[in-house]
Amino acid sequence: MKSLLLTIIFSVLLISCGEGVKRLDPFRWESVETGFDAVTLELEQAFQNYIPIDSLWGKVGRLKRLSEGCDSGDVRRVRCCYWDARVLWRAGYRDSALMMVEETMPLIDSVRYTYDFFRFRSLLRQMSKTKGVRSYHEIDEELRFYNSVGDAPMTAAIYINFATKLYPIGELDKSLDYMHKADEINRALGYYKVVAKNAINVANIQFRRGNVEEGKAMLLGLLKNPDITGDANAYNLVLRNLYAYTNDVEWLLKAYRTVEDDDDYRDLQGIYEAFISSHYEEVGKSDSAVVYSRRAMGNISFINDYGYKGLVMSDYSATMEREGKI
């Protein structure tokens, strides 16, 4: 009943507040001030084009300077926290990003700034891994809202988010359909990098459907796409997926070689070293497994994802056991 009441309230708000509000385009933030609005749109485009982290921090810094003197509940300060959290998340500082979103959401005037509320909630759902009926309800509500204000990029983003929740539970055809809907919108908007990276998801669905050759062909095609090869994280994800679905260790070793000597990717080095150690252990090359396990432990402090930290520690624990250090 409470959930239904909230939906009715938001529907009424959309009808009553939809007219006369000056919004940005194509992302539909409510306008607050010309300079602040301009940097907001710069950040939106920057995320769509996957520009380097340092450049993202620079833009967030400009946004913060434009909000100096505002109190913590002012919409400009709230939006600064939104972008701060997104950059932290992309940089791998996931705990800090989640904490920032959780602390800021109560400050949002959700009646006056309904759009801000939904952007924060969309972000929180993805960061906190909201599951079950609540997750599907939120996605449905957000799709209705973004459509109502004419926000095509966020509609596409929610389609992708929904699709990634569908294929793990076996709804492969529906998932693929939503991925294609998102791609159609993003192509029309000229967000070709988003389409290229979403192809990794599409290939994953093809593998799960049993279309192994089609999925592999898609990933191999992405290795020739400059939007992928120019982004170390995306490029490595393609190589990692090729290894996961073909079990050909050469893809894993190639991924590792691309970051092996780059101190900016100590986290990926540690993750790959743990994978390589596990592979060598499986094929009976224990000496090599020990070497890579020790290397992975040397990089563990750079890994922010606890799942991967656990993988490295579990692998190292097995290494010590093999050496008799029970």
C-alpha positions as CSV (number, residue, x, y, z in Angstrom):
1,M,0.0,0.0,0.0
2,K,2.8,2.4,0.9
3,S,4.6,1.6,-2.4
4,L,1.4,2.2,-4.3
5,L,0.9,5.5,-2.5
6,L,4.4,6.7,-3.4
7,T,3.9,5.8,-7.0
8,I,0.6,7.8,-7.1
9,I,2.3,10.8,-5.4
10,F,5.1,10.8,-7.9
11,S,2.7,10.5,-10.8
12,V,0.8,13.6,-9.5
13,L,4.0,15.5,-9.1
14,L,5.0,14.7,-12.6
15,I,1.8,16.1,-13.9
16,S,1.7,19.2,-11.7
17,C,5.4,20.1,-12.0
18,G,6.2,19.1,-15.5
19,E,5.1,22.4,-17.1
20,G,7.1,25.6,-16.8
21,V,10.3,23.9,-15.6
22,K,13.4,24.8,-17.5
23,R,15.4,21.6,-18.2
24,L,18.7,20.8,-19.8
25,D,18.9,18.7,-22.9
26,P,19.3,15.7,-23.6
27,F,19.8,15.0,-19.9
28,R,16.8,16.6,-18.1
29,W,18.3,18.2,-15.0
30,E,16.4,21.2,-13.8
31,S,18.4,24.3,-14.7
32,V,19.9,26.2,-11.8
33,E,22.5,28.6,-13.2
34,T,24.1,28.9,-16.7
35,G,27.7,28.2,-15.7
36,F,26.7,25.3,-13.4
37,D,24.4,23.9,-16.0
38,A,27.2,24.0,-18.7
39,V,29.6,22.0,-16.5
40,T,26.9,19.5,-15.6
41,L,26.3,18.8,-19.3
42,E,30.1,18.6,-19.8
43,L,30.2,15.9,-17.1
44,E,27.3,14.0,-18.7
45,Q,29.1,13.9,-22.1
46,A,32.4,13.1,-20.4
47,F,30.9,10.0,-18.9
48,Q,29.3,8.9,-22.1
49,N,32.7,9.3,-23.8
50,Y,34.7,7.6,-21.0
51,I,37.3,10.3,-20.7
52,P,40.2,9.8,-18.3
53,I,39.6,10.0,-14.5
54,D,41.9,13.0,-14.1
55,S,39.8,15.0,-16.5
56,L,36.6,13.9,-14.7
57,W,38.1,15.1,-11.4
58,G,38.9,18.5,-13.0
59,K,35.3,19.0,-14.1
60,V,34.0,18.1,-10.7
61,G,36.4,20.6,-9.2
62,R,35.0,23.3,-11.5
63,L,31.5,22.3,-10.4
64,K,32.5,22.6,-6.7
65,R,33.9,26.0,-7.2
66,L,30.6,27.2,-8.7
67,S,28.8,25.9,-5.6
68,E,31.0,27.6,-3.1
69,G,29.1,29.4,-0.4
70,C,26.0,27.1,-0.8
71,D,24.8,25.2,2.2
72,S,24.8,21.4,2.2
73,G,21.1,21.1,1.3
74,D,21.4,23.4,-1.7
75,V,20.8,21.6,-5.0
76,R,24.2,22.6,-6.4
77,R,26.0,21.0,-3.4
78,V,23.8,17.9,-3.7
79,R,24.7,17.6,-7.4
80,C,28.4,18.0,-6.7
81,C,28.1,15.0,-4.4
82,Y,26.4,13.0,-7.2
83,W,29.3,13.6,-9.6
84,D,31.9,13.1,-6.9
85,A,30.3,9.7,-6.2
86,R,30.2,8.7,-9.8
87,V,33.9,9.5,-10.3
88,L,34.9,7.7,-7.1
89,W,32.9,4.7,-8.4
90,R,34.6,4.7,-11.8
91,A,38.0,5.1,-10.1
92,G,37.3,2.0,-8.1
93,Y,36.7,3.6,-4.7
94,R,33.3,1.9,-4.3
95,D,32.9,2.0,-0.6
96,S,33.5,5.8,-0.5
97,A,31.2,6.3,-3.5
98,L,28.3,4.4,-1.8
99,M,28.8,6.2,1.5
100,M,28.6,9.5,-0.2
101,V,25.4,8.7,-2.0
102,E,23.8,7.2,1.1
103,E,24.7,10.4,3.1
104,T,23.5,12.8,0.5
105,M,20.1,11.3,-0.5
106,P,18.3,12.5,2.7
107,L,19.3,16.1,1.8
108,I,17.5,16.0,-1.6
109,D,14.2,18.0,-1.8
110,S,12.5,15.2,-3.7
111,V,9.3,17.3,-4.2
112,R,11.0,20.2,-5.8
113,Y,13.9,18.3,-7.4
114,T,12.3,15.0,-8.4
115,Y,14.8,14.5,-11.2
116,D,17.7,14.7,-8.8
117,F,16.0,12.2,-6.5
118,F,15.6,9.7,-9.3
119,R,19.2,10.1,-10.5
120,F,20.5,9.5,-7.0
121,R,18.2,6.5,-6.5
122,S,19.3,5.0,-9.8
123,L,22.9,5.4,-8.8
124,L,22.2,4.0,-5.3
125,R,20.5,0.9,-6.7
126,Q,23.4,0.1,-9.0
127,M,26.0,0.7,-6.2
128,S,24.2,-1.2,-3.5
129,K,23.1,-4.1,-5.7
130,T,19.4,-3.7,-4.8
131,K,17.7,-7.0,-5.6
132,G,14.3,-8.7,-5.9
133,V,10.9,-7.1,-6.3
134,R,12.1,-3.7,-4.9
135,S,14.7,-3.5,-7.7
136,Y,12.2,-4.2,-10.5
137,H,9.7,-1.8,-9.0
138,E,12.4,1.0,-8.9
139,I,13.4,0.3,-12.5
140,D,9.8,0.4,-13.7
141,E,9.2,3.7,-11.8
142,E,12.4,5.2,-13.2
143,L,11.7,4.3,-16.8
144,R,8.3,5.9,-16.5
145,F,9.8,9.0,-15.0
146,Y,12.7,9.4,-17.5
147,N,10.2,8.9,-20.4
148,S,7.9,11.5,-18.9
149,V,10.6,14.2,-18.9
150,G,12.0,13.1,-22.2
151,D,15.4,11.9,-21.0
152,A,16.5,9.5,-23.7
153,P,20.1,8.9,-22.4
154,M,18.8,7.8,-18.9
155,T,16.1,5.7,-20.5
156,A,18.8,3.8,-22.4
157,A,20.9,3.5,-19.3
158,I,18.0,2.0,-17.3
159,Y,17.3,-0.4,-20.2
160,I,20.9,-1.7,-19.9
161,N,20.6,-1.9,-16.1
162,F,17.4,-3.9,-16.4
163,A,18.9,-6.2,-19.0
164,T,21.8,-7.0,-16.8
165,K,19.4,-8.1,-14.1
166,L,17.4,-10.3,-16.5
167,Y,20.1,-12.6,-18.1
168,P,21.4,-14.0,-14.8
169,I,18.0,-15.3,-14.1
170,G,17.6,-16.9,-17.5
171,E,15.5,-14.2,-19.3
172,L,18.0,-14.1,-22.1
173,D,15.7,-13.1,-25.0
174,K,14.1,-10.3,-22.9
175,S,17.6,-9.1,-21.8
176,L,18.8,-9.0,-25.4
177,D,15.7,-7.1,-26.5
178,Y,16.4,-4.4,-23.8
179,M,20.1,-4.2,-24.8
180,H,19.1,-3.6,-28.4
181,K,16.6,-0.9,-27.4
182,A,19.3,0.9,-25.5
183,D,21.7,0.6,-28.4
184,E,19.1,2.1,-30.7
185,I,18.7,5.1,-28.5
186,N,22.4,5.6,-27.9
187,R,23.2,5.4,-31.7
188,A,20.6,8.0,-32.4
189,L,22.3,10.2,-29.7
190,G,25.8,9.6,-31.2
191,Y,27.0,7.8,-28.0
192,Y,29.0,5.2,-30.0
193,K,31.4,4.4,-27.2
194,V,28.5,3.4,-25.0
195,V,27.2,1.1,-27.8
196,A,30.7,-0.4,-28.2
197,K,31.0,-1.2,-24.5
198,N,27.4,-2.5,-24.3
199,A,28.5,-5.0,-27.0
200,I,30.5,-6.8,-24.3
201,N,27.1,-7.4,-22.5
202,V,25.5,-8.5,-25.7
203,A,28.3,-11.0,-26.4
204,N,27.9,-12.3,-22.8
205,I,24.2,-13.0,-23.5
206,Q,25.1,-14.8,-26.7
207,F,27.5,-17.0,-24.9
208,R,24.8,-17.8,-22.3
209,R,22.3,-18.6,-25.1
210,G,24.8,-21.2,-26.4
211,N,25.8,-19.1,-29.4
212,V,29.5,-19.5,-28.6
213,E,30.9,-18.7,-32.0
214,E,28.7,-15.6,-32.3
215,G,29.7,-14.3,-28.9
216,K,33.4,-15.0,-29.6
217,A,33.1,-13.2,-33.0
218,M,31.6,-10.2,-31.3
219,L,34.4,-10.0,-28.8
220,L,37.1,-10.5,-31.4
221,G,35.5,-7.7,-33.5
222,L,35.7,-5.4,-30.4
223,L,39.4,-5.9,-30.3
224,K,39.6,-4.0,-33.6
225,N,37.3,-1.2,-32.3
226,P,39.3,1.9,-31.3
227,D,36.7,2.8,-28.7
228,I,37.6,-0.4,-27.0
229,T,41.3,-0.6,-27.6
230,G,41.7,3.0,-26.5
231,D,40.2,2.2,-23.1
232,A,42.4,-0.1,-21.0
233,N,39.6,-1.2,-18.7
234,A,37.2,-2.1,-21.6
235,Y,40.0,-3.7,-23.6
236,N,41.0,-5.9,-20.6
237,L,37.4,-6.8,-20.0
238,V,37.1,-8.1,-23.5
239,L,40.2,-10.2,-23.2
240,R,39.1,-11.5,-19.8
241,N,35.7,-12.5,-21.2
242,L,37.4,-14.3,-24.1
243,Y,39.4,-16.3,-21.5
244,A,36.3,-17.0,-19.4
245,Y,34.4,-18.4,-22.3
246,T,37.1,-20.2,-24.3
247,N,39.4,-21.2,-21.3
248,D,42.3,-20.3,-23.6
249,V,45.0,-19.0,-21.1
250,E,46.6,-17.0,-23.9
251,W,43.8,-14.4,-23.7
252,L,44.5,-14.1,-19.9
253,L,48.2,-13.7,-20.4
254,K,47.6,-11.1,-23.1
255,A,45.4,-9.1,-20.8
256,Y,48.1,-9.3,-18.1
257,R,50.8,-8.2,-20.4
258,T,48.9,-5.0,-21.3
259,V,49.0,-3.8,-17.7
260,E,52.1,-5.7,-16.3
261,D,54.4,-2.7,-16.3
262,D,51.9,0.1,-15.7
263,D,51.7,1.3,-12.1
264,D,48.3,2.9,-12.8
265,Y,46.9,-0.6,-13.1
266,R,48.3,-2.3,-10.0
267,D,44.8,-3.5,-9.1
268,L,44.3,-5.3,-12.5
269,Q,47.8,-6.7,-12.2
270,G,46.9,-8.3,-8.9
271,I,43.6,-9.7,-10.2
272,Y,45.2,-11.2,-13.3
273,E,48.1,-12.6,-11.2
274,A,45.5,-14.4,-9.0
275,F,43.7,-15.8,-12.1
276,I,47.0,-16.9,-13.7
277,S,48.1,-18.6,-10.4
278,S,44.8,-20.5,-10.3
279,H,45.2,-21.6,-13.9
280,Y,48.8,-22.9,-13.4
281,E,47.7,-24.8,-10.3
282,E,44.9,-26.4,-12.3
283,V,47.3,-27.6,-15.0
284,G,49.8,-28.9,-12.4
285,K,52.4,-26.1,-12.7
286,S,52.7,-25.4,-9.0
287,D,56.0,-23.5,-9.1
288,S,54.5,-21.0,-11.5
289,A,51.3,-20.8,-9.4
290,V,53.4,-19.9,-6.4
291,V,55.2,-17.1,-8.3
292,Y,52.0,-15.4,-9.5
293,S,50.3,-15.9,-6.2
294,R,53.0,-14.0,-4.4
295,R,52.9,-11.3,-7.0
296,A,49.1,-10.9,-6.5
297,M,49.6,-10.5,-2.8
298,G,52.1,-7.8,-3.5
299,N,49.3,-5.9,-5.3
300,I,46.4,-6.6,-3.0
301,S,46.4,-3.2,-1.3
302,F,45.6,-1.6,-4.7
303,I,42.5,-3.8,-5.2
304,N,39.3,-2.0,-3.9
305,D,36.8,-4.7,-4.8
306,Y,36.4,-7.1,-1.8
307,G,35.4,-10.0,-4.1
308,Y,38.8,-9.8,-5.9
309,K,40.6,-9.2,-2.6
310,G,39.1,-12.5,-1.4
311,L,40.2,-14.3,-4.6
312,V,43.8,-13.1,-4.1
313,M,43.8,-14.1,-0.4
314,S,42.2,-17.5,-1.0
315,D,44.7,-18.2,-3.7
316,Y,47.6,-17.2,-1.5
317,S,46.2,-19.3,1.4
318,A,46.3,-22.3,-0.9
319,T,49.8,-21.4,-1.9
320,M,51.0,-21.3,1.7
321,E,49.3,-24.7,2.4
322,R,51.1,-26.2,-0.6
323,E,54.4,-25.0,1.0
324,G,53.5,-26.7,4.3
325,K,52.7,-23.4,6.1
326,I,49.4,-24.7,7.4
